[in-house]
């Protein structure tokens, strides 16, 4: 059974038993306990929606002007798919005209996030220079994986910060997390390289037989912060719109490997 089927069945059986609609507030520092035990935090309404709209417009202009993917007879901000026969999304990670556009960096490295991670780490934070921008079309989803292996050896204290660029329901293809999966003792087993890409701990299949997967509806401005070792994925996008999201990597500045410091932006005290 695929992850997508597991998540959908879980939601059908346990309707409403998701992340939890209340989320957290950045001043509730008991969230550190939940981040350590569950592996993730949901924070509602943390980011300014106008700032998100400006970053989203950068993505939409690329999809519309460069690749003719957006139906401009409808509300362009909703990212309706122009041609249902060509509904495949794209991964814009590493495409710097988008990821490092001023309006995108104004969101991904905004003061609200810097202050949030400064409080979570109780230390000056740093963020990895590469930014992930994901565009999922109809029928697409992200399979189970953990971000750890791409940073193996340099991931001390690292977290992923995921944000939707629009308001989405679970049916639109939202992030799903596998609660507690960051505790798997063999998480550092395997390698990630050109010829061999490990993305799941060896013990995950057994762990997943009775694992708790969580997802929910999101609004632009919400965040999910999770341990770099946490196994996660997404539900299937069953809509006629592209699902747009961005994610970044953060860790305490003091934990950044000296050999990789040029790949991070460090926010000093």
C-alpha positions as CSV (number, residue, x, y, z in Angstrom):
1,X,0.0,0.0,0.0
2,X,1.4,3.4,-1.0
3,X,1.8,6.3,1.4
4,X,-0.9,8.2,-0.3
5,X,-3.4,5.4,0.3
6,X,-2.3,5.1,3.9
7,X,-2.9,8.8,4.5
8,X,-6.2,8.9,2.8
9,X,-7.4,5.9,4.7
10,X,-6.2,7.4,8.0
11,X,-8.1,10.6,7.3
12,X,-11.2,8.7,6.3
13,X,-11.2,6.6,9.4
14,X,-10.1,9.3,11.8
15,X,-11.8,12.3,10.4
16,X,-10.6,15.5,12.1
17,X,-7.8,13.8,14.0
18,X,-5.1,15.6,12.1
19,X,-2.4,18.1,13.2
20,X,-4.9,20.0,15.3
21,X,-6.6,23.2,14.2
22,X,-5.3,25.3,17.1
23,X,-1.7,25.0,16.0
24,X,0.9,26.8,18.2
25,X,2.0,30.3,18.9
26,X,5.7,31.3,18.6
27,X,5.7,32.4,22.3
28,X,4.7,28.9,23.6
29,X,8.1,27.6,24.2
30,X,6.8,24.2,25.3
31,X,6.7,23.6,21.6
32,X,10.3,22.5,22.0
33,X,9.1,19.4,23.8
34,X,6.7,18.6,21.0
35,X,9.3,19.1,18.3
36,X,11.6,16.7,20.2
37,X,8.9,14.1,20.9
38,X,6.7,14.2,17.8
39,X,9.2,15.6,15.4
40,X,7.1,18.5,14.0
41,X,5.3,21.7,14.9
42,X,2.3,23.2,13.2
43,X,2.2,27.0,13.5
44,X,-0.9,28.9,12.3
45,X,-0.8,32.3,10.8
46,X,2.8,33.1,11.4
47,X,3.7,34.7,8.1
48,X,2.2,37.8,6.5
49,X,-0.2,36.8,3.7
50,X,0.7,39.8,1.5
51,X,4.4,38.8,1.7
52,X,3.4,35.3,0.6
53,X,1.3,36.7,-2.2
54,X,4.3,38.5,-3.6
55,X,6.5,35.4,-3.5
56,X,3.7,33.4,-5.1
57,X,3.4,35.9,-7.9
58,X,7.1,35.2,-8.8
59,X,6.3,31.5,-9.2
60,X,3.1,32.2,-11.1
61,X,4.8,34.6,-13.5
62,X,7.4,31.9,-14.3
63,X,4.7,29.2,-14.8
64,X,2.5,31.5,-16.9
65,X,5.0,33.6,-18.9
66,X,7.8,31.1,-19.5
67,X,5.9,27.8,-19.6
68,X,2.3,28.7,-20.4
69,X,1.0,26.4,-17.6
70,X,-1.5,28.7,-15.9
71,X,-5.1,29.3,-17.1
72,X,-5.4,33.1,-17.2
73,X,-9.1,33.0,-17.9
74,X,-9.5,32.3,-14.2
75,X,-8.1,33.7,-11.0
76,X,-4.4,33.5,-11.8
77,X,-3.5,33.6,-8.1
78,X,-5.2,30.2,-7.6
79,X,-2.9,28.6,-10.2
80,X,-5.5,26.8,-12.3
81,X,-4.0,24.3,-14.7
82,X,-4.3,25.5,-18.3
83,X,-4.3,22.2,-20.1
84,X,-5.6,19.1,-18.2
85,X,-3.6,16.9,-20.6
86,X,-0.4,18.7,-19.5
87,X,-1.0,18.9,-15.8
88,X,2.4,17.7,-14.6
89,X,4.1,20.1,-12.1
90,X,7.7,21.2,-11.9
91,X,10.4,21.4,-9.2
92,X,11.9,24.9,-9.3
93,X,14.5,24.1,-6.6
94,X,17.8,25.6,-7.7
95,X,16.2,27.9,-10.3
96,X,17.6,31.1,-8.8
97,X,15.5,33.5,-10.9
98,X,12.7,32.2,-8.7
99,X,14.3,31.0,-5.5
100,X,16.5,34.0,-5.1
101,X,14.1,36.7,-6.4
102,X,14.0,39.6,-3.9
103,X,10.3,38.9,-3.2
104,X,10.9,35.2,-2.5
105,X,13.9,35.8,-0.2
106,X,11.8,38.5,1.5
107,X,9.5,35.6,2.6
108,X,11.9,32.8,3.1
109,X,14.4,34.8,5.1
110,X,12.0,37.2,6.7
111,X,12.5,38.6,10.2
112,X,9.6,36.6,11.5
113,X,11.3,33.4,10.6
114,X,14.7,34.5,11.8
115,X,13.2,35.4,15.2
116,X,11.2,32.2,15.3
117,X,14.3,30.0,14.8
118,X,16.4,32.2,17.1
119,X,13.9,31.3,19.8
120,X,13.6,27.7,18.9
121,X,17.4,27.2,18.9
122,X,18.0,29.7,21.7
123,X,20.9,30.8,19.5
124,X,21.6,32.7,16.3
125,X,20.2,30.7,13.3
126,X,21.4,30.0,9.8
127,X,19.5,28.9,6.7
128,X,20.8,26.9,3.8
129,X,21.2,28.9,0.6
130,X,19.4,26.5,-1.6
131,X,15.6,26.8,-1.5
132,X,13.0,24.2,-2.5
133,X,10.0,25.4,-4.6
134,X,7.5,22.6,-5.5
135,X,4.7,22.7,-8.0
136,X,2.4,19.7,-7.9
137,X,-0.1,19.1,-10.7
138,X,-3.2,16.9,-10.7
139,X,-2.6,13.4,-9.5
140,X,0.9,14.2,-8.2
141,X,2.3,13.7,-4.7
142,X,5.6,13.4,-2.9
143,X,6.5,9.9,-1.8
144,X,7.8,9.0,1.7
145,X,11.3,10.3,2.4
146,X,13.4,12.1,4.9
147,X,15.6,15.2,4.1
148,X,18.4,14.0,6.4
149,X,20.5,12.1,3.9
150,X,21.1,15.1,1.7
151,X,22.8,16.7,4.7
152,X,24.2,13.6,6.4
153,X,27.2,14.5,8.5
154,X,26.3,18.2,8.7
155,X,22.7,18.1,9.9
156,X,23.2,18.7,13.6
157,X,20.1,20.4,15.0
158,X,18.7,21.0,11.5
159,X,15.0,21.5,10.7
160,X,13.0,21.8,7.6
161,X,10.5,24.7,7.4
162,X,7.6,24.0,5.0
163,X,5.0,26.6,3.9
164,X,2.1,26.6,1.5
165,X,1.7,29.5,-0.9
166,X,-2.1,29.3,-1.0
167,X,-5.0,28.0,1.0
168,X,-5.2,24.2,0.5
169,X,-7.3,21.3,1.7
170,X,-5.9,17.7,2.1
171,X,-7.4,16.9,-1.3
172,X,-5.1,19.5,-2.9
173,X,-1.9,17.6,-1.9
174,X,-0.8,18.9,1.5
175,X,2.3,17.9,3.6
176,X,1.9,14.7,5.6
177,X,4.3,13.8,8.4
178,X,5.0,10.4,10.1
179,X,4.8,11.1,13.7
180,X,7.9,10.0,15.7
181,X,9.7,8.6,12.7
182,X,12.7,10.9,13.5
183,X,13.5,8.6,16.5
184,X,14.4,5.6,14.3
185,X,17.8,4.5,15.5
186,X,19.1,3.6,12.1
187,X,18.3,7.0,10.6
188,X,22.0,7.6,9.7
189,X,22.4,4.3,7.8
190,X,22.9,4.7,4.1
191,X,24.3,7.3,1.7
192,X,23.0,9.9,-0.7
193,X,24.9,10.5,-3.8
194,X,24.9,10.3,-7.6
195,X,24.8,6.6,-7.8
196,X,22.9,5.7,-4.7
197,X,20.2,7.6,-3.0
198,X,18.9,6.5,0.4
199,X,15.9,8.4,1.5
200,X,14.4,6.2,4.2
201,X,15.9,4.4,7.2
202,X,16.1,0.6,6.8
203,X,13.7,0.1,9.7
204,X,11.0,2.4,8.3
205,X,8.9,-0.2,6.5
206,X,8.4,-2.1,9.8
207,X,7.8,1.1,11.7
208,X,5.2,2.2,9.1
209,X,3.0,-0.8,9.6
210,X,1.3,1.0,12.5
211,X,2.7,4.5,12.2
212,X,0.6,7.6,12.7
213,X,0.5,9.9,9.6
214,X,-0.8,13.4,10.0
215,X,-2.0,16.0,7.6
216,X,-4.5,18.8,7.6
217,X,-5.9,21.8,5.6
218,X,-3.6,24.8,5.5
219,X,-3.8,28.5,4.9
220,X,-1.1,30.7,3.5
221,X,0.7,32.0,6.5
222,X,0.9,28.6,8.2
223,X,4.1,26.7,8.8
224,X,5.3,23.2,9.6
225,X,8.7,22.9,11.1
226,X,10.1,19.4,11.5
227,X,13.2,17.6,12.4
228,X,15.4,16.9,9.4
229,X,15.2,13.2,10.1
230,X,11.3,13.0,10.1
231,X,9.8,10.9,7.4
232,X,7.2,12.9,5.4
233,X,5.4,13.0,2.1
234,X,2.3,14.6,0.7
235,X,-1.3,13.6,-0.1
236,X,-2.4,13.4,-3.7
237,X,-3.4,16.6,-5.5
238,X,-6.8,15.8,-6.8
239,X,-7.7,19.3,-7.8
240,X,-7.5,21.2,-11.1
241,X,-5.0,23.7,-9.6
242,X,-1.2,23.5,-9.1
243,X,-0.3,23.1,-5.5
244,X,2.6,25.5,-4.7
245,X,4.8,25.3,-1.7
246,X,8.3,26.3,-0.5
247,X,10.6,24.7,2.0
248,X,14.0,25.7,3.6
249,X,16.5,24.3,6.0
250,X,17.6,25.9,9.2
251,X,20.0,25.1,12.0
252,X,21.9,26.8,14.8
253,X,24.7,28.9,13.3
254,X,27.2,27.3,15.7
255,X,26.3,23.9,14.2
256,X,27.1,24.8,10.6
257,X,30.0,22.8,9.4
258,X,33.0,25.1,8.8
259,X,33.5,23.5,5.4
260,X,29.9,24.4,4.4
261,X,29.6,27.9,5.9
262,X,29.6,29.5,2.4
263,X,26.4,27.6,1.6
264,X,24.5,29.2,4.5
265,X,23.2,32.6,5.4
266,X,24.0,33.2,9.1
267,X,21.9,35.6,11.1
268,X,24.2,36.9,13.9
269,X,23.0,38.0,17.3
